[in-house]
Amino acid sequence: MSAPWQTTLAAGGVLVIDGGMGTELQRLGVPMDEVVWSGAAVLSHPDVVRTVHEDYIRAGADVIITNTFGSTRQMLGGAGLGAQVEQAHRLAVALAQEARAATNSRVAIAGSLSPTPPGFDRQAYPPPEEELAVYRESAHLLADSGVDLIALEMLEDTVHAPLAMRAALETGLPVWLGVSCRRVDGRLVRFSERGPEVPLADILDLLVPLGPDLVNIMHTEIDAVSEALVMVRQRWPGPIGVYPESGYFAQPNWNFVDVISPDDLAREAQGWINDGAQLVGGCCGTGPEHIRALRAGC
């Protein structure tokens, strides 16, 4: 029997995913780490992580994402936390499950997996086979701990992203591909300014044929979303999601500058839904109030 979130997507309905986890933790006073950003928060501030999940569920989210974006071995190891990789993953999933139980909800739990480089340094990636083993470890831990799906986040190149996607697909769980982009000189390219400007089209052309269950445009500036939606739809007939960022990152903190208002995000989201998006939410910079507005608009 399909889960509620699967039934909704299959019927052409719209799901609401949660807002930013790391930035909400920061807003609530959890210090961000130079190397792993919010990746260590499940170890240092588990109660706050659980509270954020509960806040998003109560705001109306159908899907919540585990705080494991920065929990791969290549991330935690750089902060001296390599021995706690398994603990970080299992605890992150358990906190999401506890929040679901506390709110008596049936939200889906998505395990976040990202090929973000060690310390955000793109020159620090390990050799390919070692890197693949890193993603396999995280994907296995998420699956074994009981997530409902794997949410690949910030896949924005053609070298490291395929390794993360391969590891996620090997779990047998539904896999949501999350791509991030920005507009540079009229072109959509990878979101990160560090590294070469890989065209979004090249990323999609490589990753979409690998067979995700949903394609998300996430952690992307709002003014680039509509064009990115068109590019995804040209290559992908299945469900599409959008959860953009607002504000900007200056390592290790998020700067809540010119963050879109909840009502404005809801208005933008209605346009994306009209253009075919079946999942809407927020990424860095957005909070429970944004999800509440999205829920009201859906």
N, C-alpha and C positions, 0 to 999 in steps of 0.2 A: 504494500500500500504506500502511495506517495505521501511525503510529508506535506504539511500545509503550504510551505513556500514553493515546493515543486508543483503542487496543484495550481497555485496562483499563476506561476509563470507559464505552465502548459495551457492554461485557459486564456492567456493573453492579458492577465491582470498586472497590477503594479505593486511592487514591494518597496518598502522604505527600509533602507539600511541605516546604521547609526552614523554619528558624526565623528570628528577627530578624537582619538583616544589620547595620543601623546600630548597634544596641545591642551586638552581638557585637564589632564593630569598636571601639566605645567600651571594652568590657570588656578588650580586648586592648591598650589604650593609645593608640588613634588619637583625636586631639582632635576634638570635634564643633564645627562652625562655627555661629555665631549666626544666619547667614542661610540657609545651605544644609544645615545639619545634617551628614549623612554624604555629601552629594553630591559633595564635592571629594576624597573619600578615594581614588577610583580614580586621581587625579592625584598625590596626595601619598604614598599608601601602597598602591600596586598589589599588592605581594607579600602584604600582610596580607589584602586583599580576596580574592585567589586562595586563600589558605590557608583563609579562612572557607568559601568554596565547597567546597573539598576536604573540610573537616571535616564539612559537612552531607551531602555525598555518601557519605562513609564511614560516617556515622551511619545511612544508609538512605533518604535523600530520593530520591524519583522525579522531583521537579521542584525546580529552583533558580531564584531570582529575581535578576536583575541589580541591581547597586547604582546604579540610575538614578532612584530615587524623587525625589531633589532635584536632578536634572540638566537640567531644562528651562531654556530661555533666561531665563524670568522668574525662576528661582531663581538660577542661576549668575551671571546678569548683575548681580544685586544684590550679589554678592560680588566684583565686578570680574573675573569669569571668563567673560564673554560670548564672548570670542574662542575659548574652549576647549570650547564646547558639543559640537561634532562629535567632538572628541578624547575627551571624557568618555564619550560614548555608545559609540563604537566600542571604546574600551579596556575599558569595563565588560563588553561582550559578549565581547570577546576573552579576558578573564580568566576568565569563566565557561566558555568553550569550552576554555581551557587546563586548567582544573580537571577538566572532563569527560574530556579526553584523558589527563590524568595518573592518573586513577583507573580508566581503561579502562571507563567506564560508558556507559550509554545514557540518562542523565537528560535530561529536557526542560529547555530554557532559556526562562524567561519574562522578557520585557522589561518592567520596571516603568515605569509611566507614571501620574503623579498630577497633578491640577489644584491642588496646594498653592499658595497665593498667594506672591508675592515676600516673602521675609523673614517668612513666616507672618502677614503683615498683610493682612487681607481688604479693606482699603481701597485696596490697591495694585495690584489687578488692572488689566491694560491694557484698552483697548476690546475688545469682543467679537471683531471680525475679526482684530485683532492677537493676541488670546489664542488663537483657533482656529489661527492660523498657528504659534504656539509649540508647540501639541500636535501639529500635523501634522509639524513639523520633528522632534520627538522620536520620534514613531511611525515616520516614514520611516527615520530613522537606525537605530532598533532593528531594523526589518524588513530593511533593506539590509545590516546587519551580521550577520544570520543567526539571530535568535531564532526559536524555534519557535512562540511565541504572545505576545500582549500581555496583561499582567496589569495592569488598571486598579486602582489602589489608593486607598483613602480617598475614594471618590466619595460625597459626603455633602450635596449640595445640589441644587437644581433649576435653577441658572443656569449654573454653570461646569462641572459634571460632564457634562452632555450634550455640551458642546464637546469634551471629552477623549474621550468615547466615540465621537463622530462621527469624530474623527481616527483613532482606533484601528481602527474598522471599515473605513475607507477603505484600509487596508493589505492587506485580503484574508486576513490571518492569523486564526486562532482568537482570540477576545477573551474574557477572563475578567473579568467585572464584579465589583469588590470594594467592598462598602459597609461603613461603620463606624457604630456607634451606641452610645448609652449610655442608661441608664434615668434619667428625671427625673420625679418625681411620678407614678410608675406608667406613664409613657409611654416608648416608644423614640423617641429623636430623634437628630439628627446627633451624631457623637462630639465634635467640637470645641466648646469652651465659648465660643469667640470667634465672634460672629455669632448670628443668630436660631436658635431651636430648630425646625429643620425636621423634621417627623415622618418616621420611616423609611418609613412607608407611602407618603407622597407621593413620596419618592425612588424607591422601587421601582416605583410606578405609572408614573412617567415613563421610567425607564431600562430596565426589563425588556422592554417592548415593542420597544425598539430592536434586540433580537436578539443578546444575548451567547451564547457557547457554554457558559458555566458561570457561576454566581453564587456568589461568595464572601462570607461574613461574616467580615471580617478587621479587625484592630486594634480589637477590640471587647472590652469587659470580659466575663469569663467568665460572670458571673451573668446577662448579657443574651442570651447565645447561643441558648438553647433557645427563648425567645420569638421571637427574630429568625428562627430556622429555620422556625417555624410560619408567620410572615408571608411569608417567601420562598416556601415550598412552596405557599401559597395562590395565588401569582401566577406560579409558574415550574415547569413539569413536568420540566425537564432536570436535569442534575447540579448538586449544591450542594457547596460547600467551606466549611470553617471553619478559620481560623487566628487565634486571639485574642491579645491582648496581656496582659502581666502586669507590674505595677509602674506607674510614672507618669512623665510628661515634665515637666521644669522647664527650659525652653529655656536652653541648647542640649543639656542632658544628660538621659539616662534615669536614673531612680532605681530601683534594683533592690530595692524594698521589697515585702515580702509576695509575692514571686514564687512562683507555683505550682510545686510539685515536679514532676519528670518523671513519677513514678508517678501523681500525682493528675491531671495533664493527660491521661495515657493512659486513666485511668478515665473522665474526663469525655468524652474523644473516643469511647470505646466507646458511650456513650449517644447522642452525635450521629450516629454511624454507624448505630445501631439506628433512629434517627429519619430516616435517609435520606441523610446526608452521604456523599459519595464521595471527598472529599479532606479530609485533616486535616493540621495543622501548627501552627506558632507564628509570632507576629509579635513586636513589640518586647518585650524582656525574656526571651524564651526563647532557648535555645542548643542546641548539638549533643546534649547529654544528653537534652533533651526529645524531639528527633527520634528518637534511639535508642530511647527508651521507646515512642514511638508506633509505630515500625517493629516492635518486638517484640510490640505488642498487635494489630497488623493482620495 
